[in-house]
Each structure stands twice: as C-alpha cells, then as structure tokens.
Amino acid sequence: MKRAAIALALLWSALAYAQSPISASEAKDHVGESATVCGGVASTHYAASSRGKPTFINLDRAYPNQIFTILIWGMIARNLGVLTRPTAASTSALRAE
C-alpha cells in the first residue's frame, strides 16, 4: 500500500510538471517560466561579423514584425547545424528554462 501511494504521488507530480507546448504568440504570457515554444520559421539571420556570431530565428513573422525570436550564439549554432535560410515548411520548437 505504501509503495502504491509513493508511485501515485510520483506519477501525479510528473503529470503536474509536464506542460503542453505554447505558440510563439503565447510566449509573452509565460515570461519567467519554463516552456516549450513552437512556431513556423519566418526568417533567420546569421550575424557573422557581430561579436559572438549570433543566429536569430524568428517564429511566425519575419523581422521587423517578429512574434518570437530564438537567439543562438555562434559555436552552439554551428554544433547544432542551425538553419541559416528558412524554408516554407520549416518549423521550430525551443525548450527554455
């Protein structure tokens, strides 16, 4: 009985912690929270001559009307093989903590 209660408590806490992905437009309502943000890639920009060589990935709308921007710094972007040019069918999801 004790083991069943512990298993149920662990399952309940895992279900409570699990979150559904949110859209890029909903992200503004979740500042300071851990969330998975999903959206279509509208535009990307690799700033090769900028310090840190950042890659910007804009979701749902292209710059300057972007809804949500993912920023990935140089070495990390290269290791991940980040897109430098979007395709019409590109989608992206980001888990932020």
Protein Blocks (a to p, Z undefined) as FASTA:
>chain_A
ZZmmmmmmmmmmmmmmpccdddfklmmmmghiacddddddfbdcddfkbghiaadddehi
acfkbfbdcdddfklmmmnopafbdcfklccddddZZ
